[in-house]
């Protein structure tokens, strides 16, 4: 059986996991401390990191971030919701093109950081969603 690769050698543009869950807290430091004390979560100033193995590539370590965010932060804007979910994606550029074609609201430009590429969109309910393609 011959496997035919896409001409652009890019992976299918899609969500492949959850990268982080962020939510508003009146006092993020106290919230982190409560979770550390009562649920034995290993927290830092950024929240907590949960590591797992990629089911298709067990040698690859992945992480999900849990992060209380100060109420009033504009990071979730323009959404008025008290939370934001970050989805781990593959082929973020292709996904953005699909989203544009589907009429999805894209917020800002693609952001390229040392730890990956990020884009922000709004879903049908006005929730801001962060898309993240981790750096190789």
MINURO-988238 format. One line per field, with one value per residue: x, y, z of N, C-alpha, C in turn; residue number from 1. Coordinates in nm, 4 decimals. Layout:
n_u <- (X | ...)
n_v <- (Y | ...)
n_w <- (Z | ...)
ca_u <- (X | ...)
ca_v <- (Y | ...)
ca_w <- (Z | ...)
c_u <- (X | ...)
c_v <- (Y | ...)
c_w <- (Z | ...)
num <- (NUM | ...)
//
This chain:
n_u <- (0.0850 | 0.0617 | 0.1356 | 0.0079 | 0.1410 | 0.0390 | 0.0745 | 0.1922 | 0.3196 | 0.2249 | 0.0617 | -0.2779 | -0.4958 | -0.6041 | -0.7529 | -0.5696 | -0.5582 | -0.5885 | -0.4367 | -0.4296 | -0.6192 | -0.7704 | -0.8815 | -1.0780 | -0.9908 | -1.0396 | -0.8229 | -0.5542 | -0.3115 | -0.3852 | -0.5733 | -0.4136 | -0.2558 | -0.4529 | -0.5318 | -0.2886 | -0.2488 | -0.4866 | -0.5462 | -0.3085 | -0.1682 | 0.1051 | 0.2091 | 0.2979 | 0.3929 | 0.2626 | 0.0581 | -0.0409 | 0.1217 | 0.0380 | 0.1621 | 0.1810 | 0.1955 | 0.2252 | -0.0123 | 0.0235 | 0.2911 | 0.4763 | 0.7256 | 0.7197 | 0.6700 | 0.3992 | 0.2171 | -0.0302 | -0.1609 | -0.2840 | -0.4417 | -0.5096 | -0.6283 | -0.6001 | -0.8950 | -1.0362 | -0.8281 | -0.7328 | -0.6789 | -0.8590 | -1.0294 | -1.1926 | -1.3970 | -1.6426 | -1.6478 | -1.5619 | -1.3445 | -1.0985 | -1.0097 | -0.7289 | -0.6402 | -0.4430 | -0.2974 | -0.2414 | -0.0734 | -0.1354 | -0.1518 | -0.2927 | -0.5289 | -0.6216 | -0.6773 | -0.8908 | -1.0754 | -1.1168 | -1.2371 | -1.4721 | -1.5963 | -1.5350 | -1.4612 | -1.1532 | -0.9123 | -0.6823 | -0.3390 | -0.1434 | 0.0716 | 0.4083 | 0.6060 | 0.8898 | 0.8134 | 0.6096 | 0.3351 | 0.0636 | -0.2858 | -0.5921 | -0.9417 | -1.3018 | -1.5679 | -1.8974 | -2.0501 | -1.9287 | -1.7038 | -1.3645 | -1.1050 | -0.7950 | -0.5565 | -0.2914 | 0.0069 | 0.2503 | 0.6066 | 0.8445)
n_v <- (-0.1178 | 0.2167 | 0.5231 | 0.8373 | 1.1523 | 1.4838 | 1.7542 | 1.9870 | 1.8981 | 1.9582 | 1.9102 | 1.8072 | 2.0785 | 2.1275 | 2.0985 | 1.9468 | 1.9003 | 2.0213 | 2.3126 | 2.4990 | 2.6095 | 2.8944 | 3.1243 | 3.3799 | 3.5231 | 3.6713 | 3.6947 | 3.5754 | 3.4716 | 3.3809 | 3.1933 | 3.0099 | 2.9236 | 2.8043 | 2.5836 | 2.4487 | 2.3848 | 2.2412 | 2.0611 | 1.9595 | 2.0517 | 2.1279 | 2.4367 | 2.7478 | 3.0893 | 3.1111 | 2.9324 | 2.5963 | 2.3141 | 2.0417 | 1.7396 | 1.5080 | 1.2190 | 1.2000 | 1.0221 | 0.9113 | 0.9329 | 0.8299 | 0.9112 | 1.1794 | 1.4523 | 1.6316 | 1.9231 | 2.0750 | 2.3770 | 2.5253 | 2.8095 | 3.0663 | 3.3941 | 3.7414 | 3.9146 | 4.1492 | 4.1659 | 4.2325 | 4.0304 | 3.8349 | 3.9770 | 4.0516 | 3.9134 | 3.8782 | 3.6851 | 3.4877 | 3.3190 | 3.1439 | 2.9191 | 2.7489 | 2.5948 | 2.3300 | 2.3068 | 2.1796 | 2.2827 | 2.5694 | 2.7921 | 2.6953 | 2.6282 | 2.8799 | 2.9932 | 2.8261 | 2.8942 | 3.1672 | 3.1414 | 3.0245 | 3.2320 | 3.2969 | 3.5022 | 3.6485 | 3.7507 | 3.9964 | 3.9404 | 3.6556 | 3.5335 | 3.4887 | 3.3157 | 3.2094 | 2.9693 | 2.8790 | 2.9277 | 3.1572 | 3.2289 | 3.4118 | 3.3730 | 3.4197 | 3.2251 | 3.0958 | 3.1728 | 3.3967 | 3.3518 | 3.3996 | 3.2319 | 3.0746 | 2.9727 | 2.7481 | 2.6521 | 2.4494 | 2.5095 | 2.3275)
n_w <- (0.0000 | -0.0891 | 0.0595 | 0.0147 | 0.0337 | 0.1333 | -0.1005 | 0.0000 | 0.2215 | 0.4731 | 0.7846 | 0.8495 | 0.9096 | 1.2295 | 1.5604 | 1.8206 | 2.0879 | 2.4296 | 2.5339 | 2.7433 | 3.0282 | 3.1267 | 3.3710 | 3.5318 | 3.8448 | 4.1608 | 4.3271 | 4.2161 | 4.3276 | 4.5872 | 4.5059 | 4.3632 | 4.5802 | 4.7416 | 4.5835 | 4.5761 | 4.8468 | 4.9168 | 4.7097 | 4.6453 | 4.4213 | 4.2109 | 4.1925 | 4.0256 | 3.9639 | 3.7250 | 3.7329 | 3.7086 | 3.5665 | 3.3702 | 3.2713 | 2.9972 | 2.7835 | 2.4302 | 2.2577 | 2.0040 | 1.9716 | 2.1969 | 2.3019 | 2.2984 | 2.5031 | 2.6330 | 2.7418 | 2.9584 | 3.0621 | 3.3600 | 3.4712 | 3.6841 | 3.6380 | 3.6873 | 3.7694 | 3.5513 | 3.3764 | 3.0427 | 2.8724 | 2.7899 | 2.6336 | 2.3223 | 2.4472 | 2.7011 | 2.8840 | 3.1756 | 3.1366 | 2.9357 | 2.6823 | 2.5626 | 2.2746 | 2.1552 | 1.8399 | 1.5052 | 1.2099 | 1.2037 | 1.0330 | 0.8086 | 0.9391 | 1.0213 | 0.7712 | 0.6919 | 0.8915 | 0.8356 | 0.5819 | 0.6623 | 0.7833 | 1.0461 | 1.3278 | 1.3448 | 1.5718 | 1.5749 | 1.4645 | 1.3521 | 1.5969 | 1.6610 | 1.8749 | 2.0714 | 2.1815 | 2.0254 | 1.7872 | 1.7925 | 1.7727 | 1.7867 | 1.8219 | 1.7959 | 1.9198 | 1.8346 | 2.0542 | 2.1476 | 2.2973 | 2.3612 | 2.2043 | 2.2236 | 1.9961 | 1.9603 | 1.8219 | 1.9115 | 1.9265 | 1.7337)
ca_u <- (0.0000 | 0.1389 | 0.0764 | 0.0282 | 0.1574 | -0.0096 | 0.1783 | 0.2637 | 0.3791 | 0.1715 | -0.0381 | -0.4154 | -0.5200 | -0.7078 | -0.7222 | -0.5190 | -0.5599 | -0.6070 | -0.3088 | -0.4449 | -0.7479 | -0.7458 | -1.0061 | -1.0629 | -0.9879 | -1.0209 | -0.6897 | -0.4890 | -0.2115 | -0.4579 | -0.6346 | -0.3065 | -0.2189 | -0.5616 | -0.5208 | -0.1657 | -0.2705 | -0.5988 | -0.5472 | -0.1689 | -0.1202 | 0.2348 | 0.1795 | 0.3974 | 0.3278 | 0.1845 | -0.0470 | 0.0081 | 0.1441 | 0.0098 | 0.2336 | 0.1318 | 0.2650 | 0.1485 | -0.0541 | 0.0789 | 0.4372 | 0.4984 | 0.8486 | 0.6930 | 0.6054 | 0.3123 | 0.1718 | -0.1488 | -0.1443 | -0.4007 | -0.3939 | -0.5979 | -0.5896 | -0.6603 | -1.0175 | -1.0099 | -0.7270 | -0.7925 | -0.6284 | -0.9715 | -1.1081 | -1.3160 | -1.4959 | -1.6779 | -1.6568 | -1.4584 | -1.2510 | -1.0541 | -0.9451 | -0.6240 | -0.6365 | -0.3213 | -0.3358 | -0.1364 | -0.0905 | -0.2149 | -0.1776 | -0.4016 | -0.6511 | -0.6674 | -0.7384 | -1.0216 | -1.1633 | -1.1532 | -1.3307 | -1.5984 | -1.6520 | -1.5045 | -1.3934 | -1.0124 | -0.8725 | -0.5399 | -0.2547 | -0.0710 | 0.1831 | 0.5128 | 0.6926 | 0.9893 | 0.7485 | 0.5040 | 0.2549 | -0.0650 | -0.3894 | -0.7117 | -1.0674 | -1.4240 | -1.6608 | -2.0357 | -2.1053 | -1.8500 | -1.5894 | -1.2336 | -1.0323 | -0.6559 | -0.5040 | -0.1481 | 0.0844 | 0.3794 | 0.7301 | 0.8946)
ca_v <- (0.0000 | 0.3392 | 0.6363 | 0.9601 | 1.2690 | 1.6077 | 1.8219 | 2.0875 | 1.8282 | 2.0122 | 1.8277 | 1.8557 | 2.1845 | 2.0884 | 2.0964 | 1.8156 | 1.8884 | 2.1442 | 2.3673 | 2.5594 | 2.6598 | 3.0181 | 3.1751 | 3.4953 | 3.5054 | 3.7984 | 3.6927 | 3.4571 | 3.4154 | 3.3045 | 3.0788 | 2.9113 | 2.8685 | 2.7158 | 2.4589 | 2.3803 | 2.3321 | 2.1496 | 1.9586 | 1.9197 | 2.0870 | 2.1938 | 2.5624 | 2.8533 | 3.2171 | 3.0959 | 2.8328 | 2.4595 | 2.2464 | 1.8985 | 1.6776 | 1.3793 | 1.1672 | 1.1984 | 0.8834 | 0.8646 | 0.9399 | 0.8263 | 0.9789 | 1.3230 | 1.5026 | 1.7458 | 1.9820 | 2.1580 | 2.4783 | 2.5696 | 2.9424 | 3.1731 | 3.5238 | 3.8508 | 3.9754 | 4.2800 | 4.1542 | 4.2444 | 3.9212 | 3.7598 | 4.0684 | 4.1231 | 3.8313 | 3.9205 | 3.5617 | 3.4815 | 3.2106 | 3.1254 | 2.7905 | 2.7466 | 2.4650 | 2.2945 | 2.2776 | 2.1551 | 2.3618 | 2.6852 | 2.8787 | 2.6328 | 2.6386 | 3.0194 | 3.0104 | 2.7591 | 2.9746 | 3.2870 | 3.0987 | 2.9937 | 3.3548 | 3.3060 | 3.6256 | 3.6346 | 3.8674 | 4.0266 | 3.8676 | 3.5385 | 3.5737 | 3.3863 | 3.3207 | 3.1016 | 2.8446 | 2.8417 | 3.0288 | 3.1787 | 3.3070 | 3.4252 | 3.3788 | 3.4163 | 3.1208 | 3.1376 | 3.2304 | 3.5130 | 3.3118 | 3.4118 | 3.1054 | 3.0878 | 2.8586 | 2.7420 | 2.5466 | 2.4488 | 2.5060 | 2.1906)
ca_w <- (0.0000 | -0.0992 | 0.1293 | -0.0606 | 0.1200 | 0.0736 | -0.1784 | 0.0778 | 0.3358 | 0.5980 | 0.8508 | 0.8423 | 1.0070 | 1.3245 | 1.7036 | 1.8609 | 2.2336 | 2.5068 | 2.5785 | 2.8760 | 3.0755 | 3.2002 | 3.4256 | 3.6192 | 3.9897 | 4.2311 | 4.3846 | 4.1594 | 4.4185 | 4.6893 | 4.4374 | 4.3420 | 4.7111 | 4.7869 | 4.5074 | 4.6192 | 4.9818 | 4.9294 | 4.6053 | 4.6248 | 4.2875 | 4.2063 | 4.1236 | 4.0154 | 3.9353 | 3.6016 | 3.7536 | 3.7206 | 3.4392 | 3.3719 | 3.1603 | 2.9488 | 2.6653 | 2.3073 | 2.2351 | 1.8770 | 1.9809 | 2.3422 | 2.3430 | 2.3000 | 2.6232 | 2.6095 | 2.8680 | 2.9627 | 3.1670 | 3.4364 | 3.5049 | 3.7302 | 3.5821 | 3.7639 | 3.7182 | 3.4938 | 3.2713 | 2.9101 | 2.7894 | 2.7348 | 2.5506 | 2.3508 | 2.5171 | 2.8365 | 2.9625 | 3.2802 | 3.1097 | 2.7981 | 2.6590 | 2.4623 | 2.2077 | 2.0831 | 1.7022 | 1.4071 | 1.0879 | 1.2436 | 0.9173 | 0.7333 | 1.0185 | 1.0135 | 0.6381 | 0.6973 | 0.9770 | 0.7579 | 0.4780 | 0.7291 | 0.8399 | 1.1886 | 1.3662 | 1.3820 | 1.6514 | 1.5605 | 1.3700 | 1.4010 | 1.6823 | 1.6600 | 1.9925 | 2.0751 | 2.2236 | 1.9331 | 1.7187 | 1.8564 | 1.7071 | 1.8705 | 1.7481 | 1.8766 | 1.8784 | 1.8113 | 2.1771 | 2.1875 | 2.3792 | 2.2968 | 2.2009 | 2.1844 | 1.9222 | 1.9831 | 1.7597 | 1.9820 | 1.8493 | 1.7154)
c_u <- (0.0891 | 0.0644 | 0.1106 | 0.0317 | 0.0956 | 0.1057 | 0.2564 | 0.3290 | 0.3349 | 0.0705 | -0.1750 | -0.4369 | -0.6355 | -0.6580 | -0.6778 | -0.5150 | -0.5888 | -0.4715 | -0.3172 | -0.5893 | -0.7161 | -0.8800 | -0.9780 | -1.0693 | -0.9683 | -0.8788 | -0.6165 | -0.3869 | -0.2791 | -0.5232 | -0.5310 | -0.2682 | -0.3248 | -0.5513 | -0.3967 | -0.1877 | -0.3749 | -0.6025 | -0.4067 | -0.1190 | 0.0125 | 0.2176 | 0.2993 | 0.3217 | 0.2388 | 0.0693 | 0.0147 | 0.0221 | 0.1197 | 0.0746 | 0.1730 | 0.2152 | 0.1705 | 0.1155 | 0.0039 | 0.2308 | 0.4747 | 0.6281 | 0.8285 | 0.6132 | 0.5246 | 0.2678 | 0.0431 | -0.1331 | -0.2795 | -0.3612 | -0.5036 | -0.5418 | -0.6660 | -0.7854 | -0.9835 | -0.9024 | -0.7963 | -0.7475 | -0.7418 | -1.0552 | -1.0908 | -1.4250 | -1.5214 | -1.6903 | -1.5424 | -1.3554 | -1.2053 | -0.9845 | -0.8451 | -0.6229 | -0.5032 | -0.3639 | -0.2145 | -0.1740 | -0.1810 | -0.2458 | -0.2925 | -0.5338 | -0.7073 | -0.7342 | -0.8767 | -1.1211 | -1.2094 | -1.2574 | -1.4687 | -1.6612 | -1.6295 | -1.4289 | -1.2524 | -0.9736 | -0.7217 | -0.4712 | -0.1978 | 0.0514 | 0.2828 | 0.6060 | 0.7927 | 0.9262 | 0.6274 | 0.4340 | 0.1168 | -0.1574 | -0.5092 | -0.8342 | -1.1829 | -1.5106 | -1.8021 | -2.0983 | -2.0268 | -1.7366 | -1.4616 | -1.1623 | -0.8905 | -0.6140 | -0.3519 | -0.0888 | 0.2217 | 0.4974 | 0.7782 | 0.9975)
c_v <- (0.1235 | 0.4518 | 0.7617 | 1.0770 | 1.3907 | 1.6802 | 1.9228 | 2.0296 | 1.8859 | 1.9141 | 1.8908 | 1.9648 | 2.1454 | 2.1036 | 1.9558 | 1.7979 | 2.0219 | 2.1874 | 2.4312 | 2.5976 | 2.7789 | 3.0718 | 3.2916 | 3.4545 | 3.6435 | 3.8094 | 3.5673 | 3.3915 | 3.3294 | 3.1807 | 2.9698 | 2.8439 | 2.7720 | 2.5811 | 2.3795 | 2.3119 | 2.2205 | 2.0375 | 1.9122 | 1.9446 | 2.1600 | 2.3218 | 2.6568 | 2.9842 | 3.2090 | 2.9987 | 2.6963 | 2.3989 | 2.0976 | 1.8378 | 1.5434 | 1.3389 | 1.1703 | 1.0529 | 0.8261 | 0.8625 | 0.9450 | 0.8913 | 1.1301 | 1.3620 | 1.6264 | 1.8009 | 2.0591 | 2.2511 | 2.5127 | 2.7042 | 3.0379 | 3.3079 | 3.6333 | 3.9055 | 4.1151 | 4.2775 | 4.1649 | 4.1306 | 3.8415 | 3.8454 | 4.0328 | 4.0393 | 3.8886 | 3.8009 | 3.5558 | 3.3700 | 3.2164 | 2.9901 | 2.8073 | 2.6054 | 2.4474 | 2.2523 | 2.2361 | 2.2318 | 2.4826 | 2.7781 | 2.8249 | 2.6435 | 2.7803 | 3.0453 | 2.9458 | 2.8426 | 3.1011 | 3.2516 | 3.0684 | 3.1158 | 3.3712 | 3.4360 | 3.5935 | 3.7633 | 3.8874 | 3.9387 | 3.7423 | 3.5879 | 3.4586 | 3.4096 | 3.2063 | 2.9680 | 2.8093 | 2.9600 | 3.0352 | 3.2594 | 3.3102 | 3.4412 | 3.3912 | 3.3026 | 3.1797 | 3.2056 | 3.3520 | 3.4803 | 3.3331 | 3.2780 | 3.1360 | 2.9593 | 2.8633 | 2.6239 | 2.5484 | 2.4476 | 2.3613 | 2.1566)
c_w <- (0.0000 | -0.0285 | 0.0511 | 0.0366 | 0.0531 | 0.0049 | -0.0959 | 0.2034 | 0.4693 | 0.6546 | 0.8348 | 0.9472 | 1.0995 | 1.4673 | 1.7403 | 2.0128 | 2.2995 | 2.5593 | 2.7156 | 2.9008 | 3.1641 | 3.2497 | 3.5187 | 3.7653 | 4.0523 | 4.2851 | 4.3345 | 4.2526 | 4.5256 | 4.6282 | 4.4139 | 4.4736 | 4.7625 | 4.7154 | 4.5476 | 4.7535 | 4.9842 | 4.8261 | 4.5679 | 4.4828 | 4.2997 | 4.1244 | 4.1228 | 3.9926 | 3.8120 | 3.6189 | 3.7743 | 3.5813 | 3.4586 | 3.2493 | 3.1251 | 2.8279 | 2.5456 | 2.2746 | 2.1052 | 1.8754 | 2.1293 | 2.3904 | 2.3549 | 2.4241 | 2.5881 | 2.7442 | 2.8483 | 3.0819 | 3.2286 | 3.4954 | 3.5524 | 3.6856 | 3.6554 | 3.6941 | 3.6671 | 3.3865 | 3.1360 | 2.8170 | 2.7249 | 2.6393 | 2.4027 | 2.4174 | 2.6557 | 2.9298 | 3.0630 | 3.2593 | 2.9644 | 2.7897 | 2.5449 | 2.4051 | 2.1369 | 1.9428 | 1.6202 | 1.2811 | 1.1148 | 1.1260 | 0.8334 | 0.8068 | 1.0127 | 0.8787 | 0.6340 | 0.7780 | 0.9053 | 0.6528 | 0.5368 | 0.7960 | 0.9892 | 1.2160 | 1.4145 | 1.4544 | 1.6358 | 1.4582 | 1.4350 | 1.4772 | 1.6867 | 1.7783 | 1.9861 | 2.1126 | 2.1380 | 1.8696 | 1.7830 | 1.7663 | 1.8015 | 1.7821 | 1.8478 | 1.8260 | 1.8655 | 1.9320 | 2.2253 | 2.2822 | 2.3009 | 2.3117 | 2.1551 | 2.1140 | 1.9325 | 1.9092 | 1.8254 | 1.8854 | 1.8424 | 1.8208)
num <- (1 | 2 | 3 | 4 | 5 | 6 | 7 | 8 | 9 | 10 | 11 | 12 | 13 | 14 | 15 | 16 | 17 | 18 | 19 | 20 | 21 | 22 | 23 | 24 | 25 | 26 | 27 | 28 | 29 | 30 | 31 | 32 | 33 | 34 | 35 | 36 | 37 | 38 | 39 | 40 | 41 | 42 | 43 | 44 | 45 | 46 | 47 | 48 | 49 | 50 | 51 | 52 | 53 | 54 | 55 | 56 | 57 | 58 | 59 | 60 | 61 | 62 | 63 | 64 | 65 | 66 | 67 | 68 | 69 | 70 | 71 | 72 | 73 | 74 | 75 | 76 | 77 | 78 | 79 | 80 | 81 | 82 | 83 | 84 | 85 | 86 | 87 | 88 | 89 | 90 | 91 | 92 | 93 | 94 | 95 | 96 | 97 | 98 | 99 | 100 | 101 | 102 | 103 | 104 | 105 | 106 | 107 | 108 | 109 | 110 | 111 | 112 | 113 | 114 | 115 | 116 | 117 | 118 | 119 | 120 | 121 | 122 | 123 | 124 | 125 | 126 | 127 | 128 | 129 | 130 | 131 | 132 | 133 | 134 | 135 | 136)
//
